[in-house]
Amino acid sequence: MSSILEEKLREAACIGDIEAVLALLSQNLDINAKNSVNGWTALHWAAKRGNSQVADILLSHGANPKIQNLKGETPGNLCTNPETLALLGEDPSQAPLDDAKFTPNYLKNAPVNGQVDIGKLRGKPDFSAMPTTALPACLNDDLVLNVRIAGSSDPDFIEVEIPRWKLTYLNLFKICCEELEVLESQVERIRKLPSTRLRKDSDVKRLDNFQSLELVLKMPLGSDKPNNCYQSISTCKNQTILY
């Protein structure tokens, strides 16, 4: 069982699934366990893919940056990302070696939404038992956003917070719908004001604190108004509002 979870850890490090990395590390795995085919560890994959936050977490939990794969390569030898190279204690200007010929199945068949299947382990881990020194800064960094419904009779924004380590398009979409009390099926898109459509994780990761966003709702056929007629509760006292 431990070998399966260790491979899951390498997979999570490869695709940048921070939530899965943290959940798997809570299982007391061998963080420096090597793949039997190429000798890569989770840190090798984080370095190769330039996943700096994952590399930071792995290093904070005891990953060895000097461990070598079967070709004698350390994680730093495989890395091209300056930020990750600095974390590994390497010269950010160093040139990487040639790409590895071995490609694991989780890269050939990328997981949906960039998440690893870890079953019941999925979910934000309990950090209370972890020493403060083991928690990278990214875990304590929340992004605050201003969100409203586009075209609503209520022009006010509400503030929502989302941990940067969970910052994906899907998570942002779900949180906005939950906070504004609209169904996910009603939303056509998320708009970064004044006029930029958010489409993918990389778009979301560029958001700054207090960025203003709108949920643009779908229009019923033949109508020019959103299908939930969202209104401020303050303007609808003693009424039942249906979404």
C-alpha positions in Angstrom: 0.0 0.0 0.0 2.8 2.4 0.9 4.4 2.0 -2.6 1.0 2.9 -4.2 0.7 6.1 -2.1 4.4 7.0 -2.8 3.6 6.8 -6.5 0.6 9.0 -5.9 2.9 11.5 -4.2 5.2 11.6 -7.2 2.1 12.1 -9.4 0.7 14.9 -7.3 4.2 16.6 -7.3 4.3 16.3 -11.0 1.0 17.9 -11.8 1.1 20.4 -8.9 -1.8 19.1 -6.9 -0.8 20.7 -3.6 -3.9 19.4 -1.7 -3.0 15.9 -2.6 0.7 16.4 -1.7 -0.2 17.6 1.8 -2.8 14.8 2.3 -0.3 12.1 1.2 2.5 13.6 3.4 0.2 13.2 6.4 0.4 9.4 5.9 4.0 9.3 6.9 5.3 8.2 3.5 8.9 7.9 2.5 9.2 11.4 0.9 12.4 10.3 -0.9 11.0 7.1 -2.3 12.2 6.5 -5.9 10.3 5.3 -8.9 11.6 1.8 -9.8 11.9 2.6 -13.5 13.8 5.9 -13.5 14.7 6.5 -9.9 12.8 9.9 -9.8 11.5 11.1 -6.4 8.6 13.5 -5.8 11.1 16.4 -5.6 12.5 15.4 -9.0 9.1 15.8 -10.6 8.3 19.1 -8.8 11.7 20.4 -10.0 11.2 19.2 -13.5 7.8 20.7 -13.8 8.7 23.9 -12.1 6.1 23.5 -9.3 7.8 25.8 -6.8 5.1 25.6 -4.1 5.2 21.8 -4.2 9.0 21.9 -4.1 8.8 24.2 -1.1 6.4 21.9 0.7 8.5 18.8 0.0 11.7 20.4 1.1 10.0 21.6 4.3 9.0 18.0 5.0 12.5 16.6 4.5 12.9 15.9 0.8 16.6 15.5 -0.1 17.6 17.9 -2.9 20.8 16.0 -3.5 19.3 12.6 -4.1 20.0 11.2 -7.5 17.9 9.3 -10.0 19.1 6.2 -11.9 21.0 8.5 -14.4 22.8 10.3 -11.5 20.6 13.5 -11.8 19.6 15.6 -8.8 16.3 17.5 -8.9 18.3 20.7 -9.6 19.8 19.1 -12.7 16.3 18.7 -14.2 14.9 22.1 -13.3 14.6 25.2 -15.5 12.4 27.4 -13.2 14.6 30.0 -11.5 12.4 30.2 -8.4 12.5 26.4 -7.9 16.2 26.3 -8.6 16.7 28.9 -5.8 14.7 26.7 -3.4 16.9 23.8 -4.3 20.0 25.8 -3.5 21.1 25.8 -7.1 22.3 28.6 -9.4 19.2 29.8 -11.3 21.2 30.4 -14.4 22.4 26.8 -14.7 21.4 24.9 -17.9 19.3 21.7 -17.5 20.3 18.4 -18.9 18.3 16.7 -21.7 14.7 15.7 -21.1 14.1 12.3 -19.6 12.9 9.7 -22.1 10.7 7.9 -19.6 7.1 9.3 -19.4 4.8 8.0 -16.7 1.2 7.2 -17.3 -0.1 10.2 -15.4 1.6 12.5 -18.0 0.5 10.4 -21.0 -3.1 10.5 -19.6 -3.4 13.7 -17.6 -5.9 13.6 -14.7 -9.1 15.6 -14.9 -8.8 19.2 -13.5 -5.2 18.5 -12.5 -6.1 16.4 -9.5 -4.8 13.0 -8.3 -7.3 10.4 -7.2 -6.4 9.9 -3.5 -9.9 8.8 -2.4 -10.9 9.8 1.1 -7.6 11.6 1.7 -8.9 14.4 -0.5 -9.6 17.5 1.5 -7.6 20.2 3.3 -5.3 18.5 5.8 -5.3 19.4 9.5 -2.2 21.6 9.9 -2.6 21.8 13.7 -0.3 18.8 14.3 2.4 20.1 12.0 5.3 22.3 13.3 5.1 25.8 12.1 8.5 25.4 10.4 7.0 22.7 8.2 4.4 25.1 6.7 5.6 27.0 3.6 4.3 30.6 3.3 2.0 29.6 0.5 -0.2 27.7 2.9 -0.9 30.9 5.0 -1.5 33.2 2.0 -5.2 33.9 1.2 -6.3 35.8 -1.9 -9.2 38.3 -1.2 -11.4 39.0 -4.2 -14.5 41.3 -4.7 -17.3 39.4 -6.5 -20.8 40.3 -7.6 -23.5 39.3 -10.1 -23.2 41.0 -13.5 -26.3 43.1 -14.3 -27.8 42.7 -10.9 -30.0 45.3 -9.3 -27.6 45.2 -6.4 -24.3 46.8 -7.6 -22.4 46.0 -4.4 -19.5 43.5 -4.3 -18.9 40.9 -1.5 -15.5 39.8 -0.4 -14.4 36.2 -0.7 -11.2 34.5 0.4 -9.5 31.6 -1.1 -6.2 30.1 -0.1 -3.6 30.5 -2.8 -2.7 26.8 -2.6 -6.2 26.0 -3.6 -6.4 28.6 -6.3 -7.7 26.9 -9.5 -10.4 28.0 -11.9 -12.8 25.3 -10.6 -12.3 26.1 -7.0 -12.8 29.9 -7.6 -16.0 29.1 -9.7 -17.4 26.9 -6.9 -16.6 29.4 -4.1 -18.2 32.4 -6.1 -21.3 30.4 -6.7 -21.6 29.4 -3.1 -21.0 32.8 -1.7 -23.4 34.5 -4.2 -26.0 31.7 -3.8 -26.4 30.9 -7.4 -26.4 27.5 -9.1 -23.3 26.5 -11.0 -25.5 25.6 -14.0 -26.7 29.2 -14.2 -23.3 30.7 -14.7 -22.0 31.4 -18.2 -18.5 32.7 -17.3 -16.4 34.6 -14.8 -15.4 38.1 -15.8 -12.4 40.0 -14.4 -13.4 43.6 -14.6 -13.5 45.6 -16.7 -13.6 43.1 -19.6 -11.4 40.0 -19.3 -12.9 36.5 -19.3 -11.3 34.0 -17.0 -10.9 30.6 -18.6 -8.3 28.4 -16.9 -6.0 28.0 -13.9 -3.2 30.2 -15.3 -5.7 33.1 -15.7 -6.8 32.7 -12.1 -3.3 32.5 -10.6 -2.5 35.9 -12.0 -5.3 37.6 -9.9 -4.2 40.2 -7.4 -5.8 40.9 -4.0 -9.1 42.8 -4.1 -9.5 42.2 -7.9 -13.1 42.8 -8.9 -14.9 39.9 -10.6 -18.4 39.3 -11.9 -20.4 36.1 -12.5 -22.1 36.5 -15.8 -25.4 34.5 -15.8 -26.9 32.6 -18.7 -29.9 34.2 -20.3 -33.2 32.3 -20.9 -34.2 31.9 -24.5 -36.0 35.1 -25.6 -35.0 37.1 -22.6 -32.5 39.9 -22.0 -32.3 39.3 -18.2 -30.4 36.7 -16.2 -32.4 33.6 -15.3 -32.2 34.0 -11.5 -33.2 37.7 -11.2 -30.7 38.0 -8.4 -31.5 40.9 -6.0 -30.0 42.2 -2.8 -31.7 40.7 0.3 -31.8 44.2 1.7 -34.3 45.3 -1.0 -36.5 42.3 -0.5 -37.5 42.3 3.1 -40.4 39.9 4.1 -40.1 38.2 0.7 -38.8 34.8 -0.3 -36.1 35.0 -2.9 -35.9 32.1 -5.3 -32.6 31.5 -7.1 
